[in-house]
Amino acid sequence: MSRPLLRGVSGGVRFAGKIDSWDDSQMKEKTEKEDLDKIRPSPDHTHMSFRFPFRLPFLDNSPSKNSFSENSFATDPYATGSSRSRHKLTLLFLKFSLVMIVILALTGSFLWTISITSSSRGHIIRGNRRIQEQLVSDLWDIGELSLGASRFKELDFCPEESENHVPCFNVTESLALGFPESEEHDRHCLQGSRQNCLVLPPVNYKIPLRWPTGKDVIWVANVKITAQEVLSSGSLTKRMMMLEEEQISFRSASLMFDGVEDYSHQIAEMIGLRNESNLLQAGVRSILDIGCGYGSFGAHLFSKQLLTMCIANYEASGSQVQLTLERGLPAMIGSFTSKQLPYSSLSFDMVHCARCGIDWDQKEGSLLIEADRVLRPGGYFVWTSPLTNLQGSLRKKENQKRWNFVRTFAESLCWDMLPQQDETVVWKKTSKKACYGSRNSGSKPSLCSKAHDVETPYYRPLQSCIGGTQSRRWIPIEKRPTWPSRSKLNSDELAIYGVSPEDFAEDTQNWNSAVRNYWSLLSPLIFSDHPKRPGDEDPSPPYNMLRNVLDMNARFGGFNSALLEAGKSVWVMNVVPTSGPNSLPLILDRGFVGVLHDWCEAFPTYPRTYDMVHAEGLLSLVTVQQRRCTLLDLFSEIDRLLRPEGWVIFRDSASLIEIARALATRLKWDARVVEIESNSNERLLICQKPFFKKQPN
């Protein structure tokens, strides 16, 4: 393995000693005050003081005028004293000089902006951003002198009841606040719903087994589940588990009992395919599995290169999402009740519901409309339920009425029902927009207007109109390239998203290089105690050292693509921040999984979800915007999501990386700053979360 193009820089946070207080006598201060009163202008006149004459919007996050905001940005750290100490005067003079330099720099940048042509505006924005980031760094250094080591007090551990807590999901609190019972499982991010503390793992927590062993065997202590919940019958996949002393094993790969394989084979036959291995050639790559049990359907299809995203309600115990993630499979909390999902329209090739607990006939069909919105043209809606059993439940009048509503409403959505088998029904969404116009005049639901047809909604209320028809991405799955060619978009496809082929190619090349360097860097860190002789190359980490990866600022999904190109057996949750450009449609169309998210809110998943968290350019993105939260909020949320001994990689400007390193010490992370030789203005911050074990009572 070639040597990395990176070099480590050992470093820690600079701590400054406490500055001596002034000791002038009160009499001298009083006399001086009287002299000043004689020459001081009236209060109506503006006077000069050694304070910041301006405050950048993105720096002001604290209600206090003379303190540091929790995101480590200084707002106004000076307090004018009562002495003429030479040391203090010198310090004040340096501070005033700094302010004047910044004012001159910003003024010069503004005048320069006016004088040049519009073709250079991109360079101006980057130049201004560097000035702002340098100002942040300078203010941070001054803050260190002002506050000293007390600024970097480590966070406390959360109480025991927080070990499986997910902010924004509290059924009792939701009901107490007046939300209807049908919405008690919904996501409600209220003010103060998060706390800055470190979530400890359960007492007997163990590091998950390496992939692919961990797909079928997990540690019981790592998840909150009772023996009764394991043994009780539920969905098809819930029944395929075996509880042993310390482990839960899943029988999805069993030769003796392989119901998942039979079930997926049945679905393929209903579509007209020989078996599930042909789903990929039929245009199916990404699947949204609603109420996924414990992920066995997705685990089986993963071997066929199909990517299944599990969503289910928040559950305090026996969570489908928590167990699916523990198996190393894609999952997130998603309530299919009153809000639209944070996915782009036309983004999944199949929507699957096997006894998922969703009453599709409720809410006047709006749940079916949402399923239609996220489904690509030509995609499939698969529903397995006793309600569809012609020999059983349909004998009851109420069940017959409910089934008739779903079947009629699906027809009004331009879904074609395929031949039914047992309790499973498969519909195919139309590939032709003309179908909607051929319906009877005044047919419901109507098509959404352009103003209401939002490409990527963020937890908006469910709609009563058909979405996605206004999108340029209306392309039938049969006409899309099959996987893995789908991930390599051509120029015509890129034009839909407003991305040039040159930018896309450059992004791909940069990330392929970055992933090689990341792995070269992580090798000696992970195997630092590995015996080797002087001159030997660092040992390569196992290809399966990571499984669940979170990319907090995914852009084009280049990090995801590069990991797969390098042969890493991972899946990546690609997150597109709501505060930046919306590139989520491009990511989902490449055959990856992703979601829109506001990083001032808690991510909809359980603690200890990801083996690695990656954030490239995220700090720069959040510092130039008016924020409702602090960087400490962001970092404590990352700690909640990260598994013990998991890794965090920040890539950003040198000044912001210094701030991030200081915050990492507060979270008790092991941190190392790494220079990037090809770009002197950027740094990497590599952190590892220690494994803090809770002691038994």
C-alpha positions as CSV (number, residue, x, y, z in Angstrom):
1,M,0.0,0.0,0.0
2,S,1.3,3.4,-0.9
3,R,2.2,5.9,1.7
4,P,-0.5,8.5,2.4
5,L,-0.3,12.1,1.2
6,L,-1.0,13.1,4.8
7,R,1.1,13.8,7.8
8,G,0.0,13.8,11.4
9,V,0.4,16.9,13.5
10,S,0.2,16.2,17.2
11,G,-1.7,18.9,19.0
12,G,-4.0,19.8,21.7
13,V,-5.9,22.8,22.8
14,R,-4.0,25.8,24.0
15,F,-4.8,26.7,27.5
16,A,-4.0,30.1,28.8
17,G,-3.4,31.0,32.4
18,K,-5.6,33.4,34.3
19,I,-4.8,37.1,33.8
20,D,-3.9,39.0,37.0
21,S,-6.6,41.4,38.2
22,W,-5.9,45.1,38.6
23,D,-5.2,46.4,42.1
24,D,-5.5,50.2,41.9
25,S,-7.0,51.8,44.9
26,Q,-10.6,52.9,45.0
27,M,-9.6,56.5,45.8
28,K,-7.5,56.7,42.7
29,E,-10.3,55.2,40.7
30,K,-12.8,57.8,42.1
31,T,-10.5,60.7,41.3
32,E,-9.9,59.5,37.8
33,K,-13.6,59.1,37.3
34,E,-14.3,62.6,38.4
35,D,-11.7,63.9,35.9
36,L,-13.2,61.9,33.2
37,D,-16.7,63.2,34.0
38,K,-15.5,66.7,33.3
39,I,-14.4,66.0,29.8
40,R,-16.9,63.2,28.9
41,P,-19.5,64.2,26.2
42,S,-23.1,64.0,27.0
43,P,-24.9,60.6,26.7
44,D,-26.5,61.8,23.5
45,H,-23.2,61.8,21.7
46,T,-21.5,58.6,20.4
47,H,-18.3,57.8,22.2
48,M,-15.4,55.4,21.5
49,S,-14.9,52.3,23.6
50,F,-12.6,49.4,23.2
51,R,-15.3,47.0,22.2
52,F,-16.1,45.3,18.9
53,P,-17.8,48.0,16.8
54,F,-19.7,45.3,14.9
55,R,-20.9,41.8,15.3
56,L,-21.2,39.3,12.4
57,P,-24.6,37.7,12.3
58,F,-23.3,34.2,12.4
59,L,-21.3,34.9,15.5
60,D,-24.1,36.1,17.7
61,N,-25.7,33.1,19.3
62,S,-25.7,34.0,22.9
63,P,-28.0,36.2,24.9
64,S,-25.0,37.5,26.9
65,K,-23.1,40.4,25.5
66,N,-19.9,39.6,27.4
67,S,-19.5,35.9,27.0
68,F,-18.8,33.1,24.5
69,S,-21.6,31.4,22.8
70,E,-21.7,27.6,23.1
71,N,-20.7,27.1,19.6
72,S,-17.3,28.5,20.5
73,F,-17.6,31.7,18.6
74,A,-16.6,34.8,20.6
75,T,-19.2,37.6,20.6
76,D,-17.8,40.2,23.0
77,P,-15.1,38.9,25.3
78,Y,-13.9,42.2,26.6
79,A,-14.8,43.9,29.8
80,T,-13.3,47.4,30.4
81,G,-11.5,47.5,33.8
82,S,-10.8,50.4,36.1
83,S,-7.0,50.5,36.0
84,R,-4.4,52.0,33.6
85,S,-2.2,48.9,33.8
86,R,0.3,48.9,31.1
87,H,-0.3,45.2,30.4
88,K,-4.0,45.8,29.9
89,L,-3.5,48.8,27.8
90,T,-1.2,46.8,25.6
91,L,-3.7,44.0,25.3
92,L,-6.5,46.5,24.5
93,F,-4.4,48.2,21.9
94,L,-3.8,44.8,20.2
95,K,-7.5,44.0,20.3
96,F,-8.4,47.4,18.8
97,S,-5.7,46.9,16.1
98,L,-7.2,43.5,15.2
99,V,-10.7,45.1,14.8
100,M,-9.3,47.8,12.6
101,I,-7.5,45.3,10.4
102,V,-10.7,43.2,10.0
103,I,-12.7,46.4,9.1
104,L,-10.1,47.4,6.5
105,A,-10.0,43.9,5.1
106,L,-13.7,43.6,4.8
107,T,-14.0,47.2,3.4
108,G,-11.3,46.4,0.8
109,S,-13.0,43.2,-0.1
110,F,-16.3,45.1,-0.6
111,L,-14.7,47.7,-2.8
112,W,-12.9,45.0,-4.8
113,T,-16.2,43.2,-5.3
114,I,-17.7,46.3,-6.9
115,S,-14.8,46.8,-9.2
116,I,-14.6,43.4,-10.9
117,T,-16.9,41.7,-13.3
118,S,-19.7,39.3,-12.4
119,S,-17.8,36.4,-13.8
120,S,-15.5,36.5,-10.7
121,R,-18.2,36.5,-8.1
122,G,-17.5,32.9,-7.1
123,H,-14.0,33.9,-6.1
124,I,-15.2,36.9,-4.2
125,I,-17.5,34.7,-2.1
126,R,-14.7,32.3,-1.3
127,G,-12.5,35.2,-0.4
128,N,-15.0,36.7,2.0
129,R,-15.6,33.4,3.6
130,R,-11.8,33.0,4.3
131,I,-11.8,36.4,5.9
132,Q,-14.7,35.4,8.1
133,E,-13.1,32.1,9.0
134,Q,-9.9,33.9,9.9
135,L,-11.8,36.3,12.1
136,V,-13.4,33.3,13.9
137,S,-9.9,31.9,14.5
138,D,-8.6,35.2,15.8
139,L,-11.5,35.7,18.1
140,W,-11.1,32.1,19.3
141,D,-7.5,32.7,20.3
142,I,-8.4,35.9,22.2
143,G,-11.2,33.9,23.9
144,E,-8.6,31.4,25.1
145,L,-6.6,34.2,26.7
146,S,-9.8,35.6,28.3
147,L,-11.4,32.4,29.7
148,G,-8.5,30.0,30.1
149,A,-8.9,26.3,30.8
150,S,-12.4,26.7,32.3
151,R,-13.8,27.0,28.8
152,F,-12.9,23.4,28.0
153,K,-14.7,21.6,30.8
154,E,-15.6,18.1,29.7
155,L,-19.3,17.2,29.3
156,D,-21.0,15.0,31.9
157,F,-22.6,11.7,31.2
158,C,-26.3,11.5,30.6
159,P,-28.6,9.8,33.2
160,E,-29.2,6.1,32.7
161,E,-32.6,6.5,31.2
162,S,-31.0,8.2,28.2
163,E,-29.1,5.2,26.9
164,N,-31.8,4.4,24.3
165,H,-33.5,7.8,24.1
166,V,-34.2,9.5,20.8
167,P,-34.9,13.3,21.0
168,C,-38.1,14.5,19.3
169,F,-39.9,11.2,19.9
170,N,-41.8,11.2,23.2
171,V,-45.2,9.6,23.2
172,T,-46.2,10.7,26.7
173,E,-45.0,14.3,26.1
174,S,-46.8,14.5,22.7
175,L,-50.1,13.4,24.2
176,A,-49.6,15.8,27.2
177,L,-49.1,18.7,24.7
178,G,-52.4,18.0,23.0
179,F,-51.3,16.1,19.9
180,P,-54.0,13.7,18.8
181,E,-53.5,10.0,19.5
182,S,-53.0,9.3,15.8
183,E,-49.9,11.5,15.9
184,E,-48.3,10.4,19.2
185,H,-45.6,8.5,17.4
186,D,-44.8,11.5,15.1
187,R,-41.6,13.5,15.3
188,H,-42.1,16.7,17.4
189,C,-38.8,18.6,17.9
190,L,-39.7,21.0,20.7
191,Q,-37.5,23.6,22.2
192,G,-35.2,22.0,24.8
193,S,-35.8,18.5,23.5
194,R,-32.1,17.8,23.5
195,Q,-29.4,18.0,26.1
196,N,-25.6,18.3,25.9
197,C,-24.3,15.3,27.7
198,L,-22.7,12.0,26.7
199,V,-24.9,8.9,26.3
200,L,-23.4,5.9,28.0
201,P,-24.0,2.4,26.4
202,P,-25.8,-0.3,28.4
203,V,-23.9,-2.1,31.1
204,N,-23.1,-5.2,29.1
205,Y,-22.7,-3.5,25.7
206,K,-20.2,-5.2,23.3
207,I,-18.7,-4.0,20.0
208,P,-20.8,-5.5,17.2
209,L,-19.5,-8.4,15.3
210,R,-17.7,-7.7,11.9
211,W,-19.7,-7.8,8.8
212,P,-21.1,-10.0,7.3
213,T,-21.2,-12.1,10.6
214,G,-23.0,-9.2,12.3
215,K,-25.8,-9.3,9.7
216,D,-27.1,-12.6,11.3
217,V,-25.8,-12.4,14.9
218,I,-26.1,-9.5,17.3
219,W,-25.5,-9.0,21.0
220,V,-28.7,-8.9,23.1
221,A,-27.3,-6.3,25.5
222,N,-26.7,-3.8,22.7
223,V,-30.4,-3.3,22.0
224,K,-33.4,-2.8,24.2
225,I,-35.7,-5.9,23.8
226,T,-37.3,-8.4,26.0
227,A,-37.4,-12.2,25.5
228,Q,-41.2,-12.0,25.1
229,E,-40.8,-9.4,22.2
230,V,-38.3,-11.8,20.5
231,L,-40.5,-14.8,20.8
232,S,-43.9,-13.2,20.1
233,S,-45.1,-13.5,16.6
234,G,-45.4,-10.4,14.4
235,S,-44.5,-9.7,10.9
236,L,-42.9,-12.3,8.6
237,T,-39.3,-11.2,9.5
238,K,-40.0,-10.9,13.2
239,R,-40.7,-14.6,13.5
240,M,-37.4,-15.5,12.0
241,M,-35.2,-14.9,15.1
242,M,-33.7,-17.2,17.7
243,L,-32.8,-15.9,21.2
244,E,-29.7,-17.5,22.8
245,E,-27.9,-16.6,26.0
246,E,-26.2,-13.4,24.9
247,Q,-27.1,-13.3,21.2
248,I,-29.9,-13.0,18.8
249,S,-29.5,-15.0,15.6
250,F,-31.5,-14.3,12.5
251,R,-32.4,-17.2,10.2
252,S,-32.6,-15.3,7.0
253,A,-29.8,-17.4,5.6
254,S,-30.9,-20.8,6.9
255,L,-31.2,-23.7,4.5
256,M,-33.9,-25.3,6.6
257,F,-36.1,-22.3,7.1
258,D,-35.8,-19.7,4.5
259,G,-39.2,-18.0,4.3
260,V,-37.7,-14.7,3.2
261,E,-36.2,-16.3,0.1
262,D,-39.5,-17.9,-0.8
263,Y,-41.4,-14.7,-0.2
264,S,-39.0,-12.5,-2.3
265,H,-39.1,-15.2,-5.0
266,Q,-42.9,-15.0,-5.0
267,I,-42.8,-11.2,-5.5
268,A,-40.5,-11.5,-8.4
269,E,-42.8,-14.1,-10.0
270,M,-45.8,-11.8,-9.6
271,I,-43.9,-9.0,-11.4
272,G,-43.1,-11.5,-14.2
273,L,-39.5,-12.3,-13.4
274,R,-37.9,-15.7,-12.9
275,N,-36.6,-14.9,-9.4
276,E,-35.5,-12.0,-7.2
277,S,-32.0,-12.0,-8.8
278,N,-33.7,-10.5,-11.9
279,L,-35.1,-7.5,-10.0
280,L,-32.0,-5.6,-10.7
281,Q,-32.3,-6.1,-14.5
282,A,-35.9,-5.0,-14.3
283,G,-34.9,-1.6,-13.0
284,V,-35.3,-2.2,-9.2
285,R,-32.4,-1.1,-7.1
286,S,-33.7,0.9,-4.1
287,I,-36.6,-0.3,-1.9
288,L,-38.4,1.5,0.9
289,D,-39.5,-1.1,3.4
290,I,-42.2,0.3,5.7
291,G,-42.4,-1.5,9.1
292,C,-39.5,-3.8,8.2
293,G,-39.7,-6.2,11.1
294,Y,-36.1,-6.7,11.9
295,G,-34.7,-6.2,8.4
296,S,-34.5,-9.8,7.1
297,F,-36.2,-8.9,3.8
298,G,-33.5,-6.2,3.2
299,A,-30.8,-8.5,4.5
300,H,-31.7,-11.2,1.9
301,L,-32.0,-8.7,-1.0
302,F,-28.6,-7.1,-0.1
303,S,-27.0,-10.3,-1.5
304,K,-28.7,-9.4,-4.8
305,Q,-27.2,-5.8,-4.8
306,L,-30.6,-4.4,-3.9
307,L,-30.5,-1.6,-1.3
308,T,-33.4,-1.5,1.2
309,M,-34.2,1.4,3.5
310,C,-36.2,0.4,6.5
311,I,-38.5,2.9,8.2
312,A,-40.7,2.3,11.2
313,N,-42.2,4.2,14.1
314,Y,-40.3,5.0,17.2
315,E,-40.5,2.2,19.7
316,A,-39.2,2.4,23.3
317,S,-38.4,-1.3,23.3
318,G,-38.1,-4.0,20.7
319,S,-37.5,-1.4,18.0
320,Q,-37.4,-2.6,14.4
321,V,-35.1,0.3,13.5
322,Q,-32.7,-0.3,16.3
323,L,-32.3,-4.0,15.6
324,T,-32.0,-3.5,11.9
325,L,-29.2,-0.9,12.3
326,E,-27.5,-3.2,14.8
327,R,-27.4,-5.8,12.0
328,G,-25.6,-3.3,9.8
329,L,-28.6,-2.5,7.5
330,P,-30.0,0.9,6.4
331,A,-32.8,2.1,8.7
332,M,-34.2,5.3,10.3
333,I,-37.2,6.2,12.3
334,G,-40.0,7.4,10.0
335,S,-43.7,7.8,10.9
336,F,-46.1,7.1,8.1
337,T,-49.1,8.9,9.7
338,S,-49.4,12.7,9.3
339,K,-46.2,14.1,7.7
340,Q,-44.5,13.7,4.4
341,L,-41.2,11.8,4.5
342,P,-37.9,13.8,4.0
343,Y,-37.2,12.0,0.7
344,S,-37.4,13.4,-2.7
345,S,-40.3,12.6,-5.0
346,L,-39.8,9.7,-7.4
347,S,-36.9,8.2,-5.5
348,F,-37.7,4.5,-4.8
349,D,-38.1,1.7,-7.3
350,M,-40.3,-0.3,-4.9
351,V,-42.3,0.4,-1.8
352,H,-42.9,-2.7,0.4
353,C,-45.3,-3.2,3.3
354,A,-45.5,-6.7,4.8
355,R,-48.0,-6.6,7.7
356,C,-46.5,-3.2,8.4
357,G,-49.5,-1.9,10.5
358,I,-50.4,0.9,8.1
359,D,-54.1,1.4,7.5
360,W,-53.9,2.4,3.9
361,D,-57.6,3.1,3.7
362,Q,-57.4,5.8,6.4
363,K,-57.0,9.6,6.0
364,E,-58.9,9.7,2.8
365,G,-56.1,7.9,0.9
366,S,-53.4,10.5,1.7
367,L,-51.1,7.7,2.9
368,L,-51.3,6.0,-0.5
369,I,-50.7,9.4,-2.1
370,E,-47.4,9.7,-0.1
371,A,-46.4,6.2,-1.2
372,D,-47.1,7.2,-4.8
373,R,-45.0,10.4,-4.4
374,V,-41.8,8.6,-3.4
375,L,-42.3,5.8,-6.0
376,R,-40.7,6.2,-9.4
377,P,-42.7,5.9,-12.6
378,G,-43.0,2.2,-13.4
379,G,-42.2,1.2,-9.8
380,Y,-43.9,-1.4,-7.7
381,F,-46.1,-1.1,-4.5
382,V,-46.1,-4.5,-2.6
383,W,-48.6,-5.1,0.1
384,T,-48.9,-8.2,2.2
385,S,-51.8,-8.2,4.6
386,P,-54.6,-10.5,5.9
387,L,-57.0,-7.8,4.7
388,T,-56.3,-8.9,1.1
389,N,-57.1,-12.6,1.8
390,L,-60.0,-13.5,-0.5
391,Q,-60.8,-16.7,1.5
392,G,-60.4,-15.3,5.0
393,S,-60.8,-11.7,6.2
394,L,-62.7,-10.4,3.2
395,R,-65.7,-12.4,4.3
396,K,-66.3,-9.7,6.9
397,K,-68.2,-6.7,5.5
398,E,-65.9,-4.1,7.2
399,N,-62.8,-5.7,5.7
400,Q,-64.5,-5.9,2.3
401,K,-65.2,-2.2,2.5
402,R,-61.6,-1.4,3.4
403,W,-60.2,-3.6,0.6
404,N,-62.5,-2.1,-2.0
405,F,-61.4,1.5,-1.0
406,V,-57.7,0.6,-1.4
407,R,-58.2,-1.1,-4.7
408,T,-60.3,1.7,-6.1
409,F,-58.0,4.4,-4.8
410,A,-54.9,2.7,-6.3
411,E,-56.7,2.6,-9.7
412,S,-57.3,6.4,-9.4
413,L,-53.6,6.8,-8.8
414,C,-53.0,5.1,-12.2
415,W,-51.6,1.9,-10.5
416,D,-52.1,-1.4,-12.4
417,M,-52.9,-4.3,-10.1
418,L,-50.9,-7.5,-11.0
419,P,-52.3,-11.0,-10.5
420,Q,-52.6,-11.7,-6.7
421,Q,-51.1,-14.6,-4.8
422,D,-52.2,-15.5,-1.3
423,E,-52.1,-12.4,0.9
424,T,-49.7,-10.4,-1.3
425,V,-50.8,-7.8,-3.8
426,V,-48.5,-6.0,-6.2
427,W,-49.4,-2.8,-8.1
428,K,-47.3,-1.1,-10.8
429,K,-47.2,2.7,-11.0
430,T,-47.9,4.1,-14.4
431,S,-44.9,5.2,-16.6
432,K,-47.0,7.6,-18.6
433,K,-48.3,11.0,-17.4
434,A,-51.1,10.8,-20.0
435,C,-52.8,8.3,-17.7
436,Y,-53.9,11.1,-15.3
437,G,-55.5,13.0,-18.1
438,S,-57.5,10.0,-19.3
439,R,-59.3,9.7,-16.0
440,N,-62.9,10.8,-15.8
441,S,-63.4,14.6,-15.4
442,G,-63.1,15.7,-11.8
443,S,-61.4,12.5,-10.7
444,K,-59.8,12.6,-7.3
445,P,-57.0,12.9,-6.3
446,S,-56.0,15.8,-8.6
447,L,-52.5,16.6,-9.7
448,C,-50.5,19.0,-7.5
449,S,-49.9,22.4,-8.8
450,K,-46.3,23.5,-9.5
451,A,-46.3,25.5,-6.3
452,H,-47.4,22.5,-4.1
453,D,-45.3,19.9,-5.9
454,V,-42.2,20.3,-3.8
455,E,-39.2,18.2,-4.9
456,T,-38.0,17.4,-1.4
457,P,-40.4,18.2,1.4
458,Y,-39.2,18.3,5.0
459,Y,-41.8,16.9,7.3
460,R,-44.6,18.8,5.7
461,P,-48.3,17.8,6.3
462,L,-49.5,15.0,4.0
463,Q,-51.0,16.2,0.7
464,S,-54.3,15.3,-1.0
465,C,-52.9,15.7,-4.5
466,I,-50.6,13.6,-6.6
467,G,-47.0,14.9,-6.5
468,G,-43.9,14.4,-8.7
469,T,-45.6,15.0,-12.0
470,Q,-44.0,18.4,-12.4
471,S,-40.5,17.0,-12.0
472,R,-38.0,16.7,-14.8
473,R,-36.9,13.4,-13.1
474,W,-40.0,11.6,-14.4
475,I,-38.2,8.7,-16.0
476,P,-39.6,5.2,-15.9
477,I,-37.4,2.6,-14.1
478,E,-37.1,0.5,-17.2
479,K,-35.4,3.4,-19.0
480,R,-32.9,4.1,-16.2
481,P,-29.4,2.4,-16.4
482,T,-29.3,-0.7,-14.2
483,W,-27.0,-0.9,-11.2
484,P,-24.0,-0.2,-10.9
485,S,-24.1,1.9,-14.1
486,R,-26.8,4.0,-12.5
487,S,-24.3,5.6,-10.1
488,K,-22.3,7.1,-13.0
489,L,-24.6,9.8,-14.4
490,N,-24.0,11.0,-18.0
491,S,-24.1,14.6,-19.2
492,D,-27.9,14.5,-20.1
493,E,-28.8,13.1,-16.7
494,L,-26.5,15.7,-14.9
495,A,-28.2,18.5,-16.8
496,I,-31.5,17.7,-15.0
497,Y,-29.8,18.6,-11.7
498,G,-27.9,21.6,-13.1
499,V,-24.5,19.9,-12.6
500,S,-21.8,20.1,-15.3
501,P,-19.9,16.9,-16.3
502,E,-16.6,18.5,-15.5
503,D,-17.7,19.3,-11.9
504,F,-19.1,15.8,-11.4
505,A,-15.9,14.2,-12.8
506,E,-13.7,16.3,-10.6
507,D,-15.8,15.5,-7.5
508,T,-15.5,11.8,-8.3
509,Q,-11.7,11.9,-8.8
510,N,-11.2,14.0,-5.6
511,W,-13.2,11.5,-3.5
512,N,-11.5,8.5,-4.9
513,S,-8.2,10.0,-3.8
514,A,-9.6,11.1,-0.4
515,V,-10.9,7.6,0.5
516,R,-7.5,6.1,-0.3
517,N,-5.9,8.7,2.0
518,Y,-8.5,8.1,4.7
519,W,-7.8,4.4,4.7
520,S,-4.0,5.0,4.7
521,L,-4.4,7.3,7.7
522,L,-6.8,5.1,9.7
523,S,-4.5,2.0,9.2
524,P,-1.8,3.1,11.7
525,L,-4.3,4.6,14.0
526,I,-6.4,1.4,14.3
527,F,-3.3,-0.8,14.4
528,S,-1.0,1.5,16.4
529,D,0.0,-1.5,18.6
530,H,0.6,-3.7,15.6
531,P,4.2,-5.1,15.7
532,K,6.2,-4.0,12.7
533,R,9.9,-3.4,11.8
534,P,11.3,0.0,10.9
535,G,10.6,0.8,7.3
536,D,7.7,-1.6,7.0
537,E,4.5,-0.2,5.5
538,D,1.5,0.3,7.8
539,P,-0.8,-2.8,8.0
540,S,-4.0,-2.6,6.0
541,P,-7.2,-2.5,8.0
542,P,-9.7,-5.3,7.3
543,Y,-12.1,-4.4,4.4
544,N,-15.0,-4.8,6.8
545,M,-13.8,-2.6,9.6
546,L,-16.8,-0.3,9.1
547,R,-20.3,-1.0,8.1
548,N,-22.7,1.9,9.0
549,V,-21.4,5.3,7.7
550,L,-23.1,8.7,8.1
551,D,-22.1,11.5,5.7
552,M,-23.4,14.7,7.2
553,N,-22.9,16.9,4.1
554,A,-23.1,14.4,1.2
555,R,-23.3,16.9,-1.8
556,F,-23.2,14.6,-4.9
557,G,-22.8,11.4,-2.9
558,G,-19.1,11.2,-3.9
559,F,-17.9,9.8,-0.6
560,N,-20.4,7.0,-0.9
561,S,-19.4,6.2,-4.5
562,A,-15.7,6.2,-3.6
563,L,-16.2,3.8,-0.8
564,L,-17.9,1.4,-3.0
565,E,-15.3,1.9,-5.8
566,A,-12.7,1.0,-3.3
567,G,-14.4,-2.3,-2.4
568,K,-15.5,-1.3,1.1
569,S,-18.5,-3.3,2.3
570,V,-20.4,-0.4,3.7
571,W,-23.6,1.5,3.3
572,V,-23.8,5.2,3.7
573,M,-26.6,7.4,5.0
574,N,-26.2,10.4,2.8
575,V,-27.6,13.5,4.5
576,V,-28.3,16.8,2.7
577,P,-28.5,19.7,5.1
578,T,-31.6,21.8,4.8
579,S,-29.4,24.9,5.0
580,G,-27.5,24.1,1.8
581,P,-28.3,23.3,-1.8
582,N,-30.7,20.4,-2.3
583,S,-28.7,17.6,-4.0
584,L,-30.8,14.8,-2.5
585,P,-32.6,13.9,-5.8
586,L,-29.2,13.4,-7.5
587,I,-28.0,11.1,-4.7
588,L,-31.2,9.0,-4.6
589,D,-31.2,8.7,-8.4
590,R,-27.6,7.3,-8.3
591,G,-29.0,4.3,-6.4
592,F,-27.8,5.4,-2.9
593,V,-29.9,6.1,0.2
594,G,-30.2,9.5,1.7
595,V,-32.4,12.0,3.5
596,L,-32.9,15.7,4.0
597,H,-32.2,16.9,7.5
598,D,-31.8,20.1,9.6
599,W,-28.7,19.6,11.8
600,C,-30.1,21.9,14.4
601,E,-32.5,19.0,15.2
602,A,-31.8,15.5,16.4
603,F,-31.3,12.9,13.7
604,P,-34.2,10.3,13.7
605,T,-32.3,7.3,14.9
606,Y,-31.2,5.6,18.1
607,P,-28.0,6.1,20.0
608,R,-24.9,4.1,18.9
609,T,-26.0,3.8,15.2
610,Y,-22.9,4.5,13.1
611,D,-19.4,3.2,12.9
612,M,-18.1,6.3,11.2
613,V,-19.4,9.9,10.9
614,H,-18.0,12.0,8.1
615,A,-18.4,15.8,7.7
616,E,-16.7,17.6,4.9
617,G,-17.4,21.4,4.7
618,L,-20.2,21.1,7.2
619,L,-18.6,23.5,9.7
620,S,-18.2,26.2,7.0
621,L,-21.8,25.7,5.9
622,V,-23.2,26.3,9.4
623,T,-20.9,29.2,10.4
624,V,-22.0,31.5,7.6
625,Q,-25.7,31.2,8.5
626,Q,-27.9,32.5,11.3
627,R,-28.1,29.4,13.6
628,R,-30.7,28.3,16.1
629,C,-28.3,25.9,17.8
630,T,-24.6,25.8,18.8
631,L,-21.7,23.8,17.6
632,L,-21.7,22.0,20.9
633,D,-25.2,20.9,20.2
634,L,-24.0,19.5,16.9
635,F,-21.0,17.7,18.4
636,S,-23.0,16.1,21.3
637,E,-25.5,14.8,18.7
638,I,-22.6,13.3,16.7
639,D,-21.5,11.6,19.9
640,R,-25.0,10.2,20.5
641,L,-25.0,8.7,16.9
642,L,-21.5,7.2,17.1
643,R,-20.8,3.8,18.4
644,P,-18.1,3.3,21.1
645,E,-14.7,3.1,19.3
646,G,-16.3,4.7,16.3
647,W,-14.5,7.3,14.1
648,V,-15.3,10.9,13.1
649,I,-13.6,12.7,10.2
650,F,-14.0,16.4,9.8
651,R,-12.6,18.1,6.7
652,D,-12.7,21.9,6.7
653,S,-10.7,25.1,6.9
654,A,-7.8,25.2,9.3
655,S,-9.4,27.8,11.6
656,L,-12.6,25.8,12.0
657,I,-10.8,22.6,12.5
658,E,-9.0,24.2,15.5
659,I,-12.4,25.1,17.0
660,A,-13.6,21.5,16.3
661,R,-10.5,20.1,18.0
662,A,-11.2,22.1,21.1
663,L,-14.8,20.8,21.2
664,A,-13.6,17.3,20.7
665,T,-11.7,17.5,24.0
666,R,-15.0,18.4,25.8
667,L,-16.5,15.2,24.4
668,K,-13.6,13.1,25.6
669,W,-12.7,12.1,22.1
670,D,-9.2,11.2,21.1
671,A,-8.4,13.8,18.4
672,R,-5.6,14.4,15.8
673,V,-5.2,17.2,13.3
674,V,-3.8,16.2,10.0
675,E,-2.4,18.6,7.3
676,I,-3.4,18.1,3.7
677,E,-0.3,18.9,1.6
678,S,-2.2,19.6,-1.5
679,N,-4.3,22.3,0.2
680,S,-2.7,24.4,2.9
681,N,-5.9,26.0,3.9
682,E,-7.7,22.8,4.8
683,R,-7.2,20.3,7.6
684,L,-8.5,16.9,8.6
685,L,-9.6,16.2,12.2
686,I,-9.6,12.5,12.9
687,C,-11.4,11.6,16.2
688,Q,-12.2,8.3,17.9
689,K,-14.9,7.9,20.6
690,P,-13.6,6.0,23.6
691,F,-15.5,3.0,25.0
692,F,-16.8,4.2,28.4
693,K,-18.2,1.2,30.2
694,K,-21.0,1.7,32.7
695,Q,-20.5,-0.1,35.9
696,P,-23.2,-2.5,37.2
697,N,-25.2,-1.2,40.2
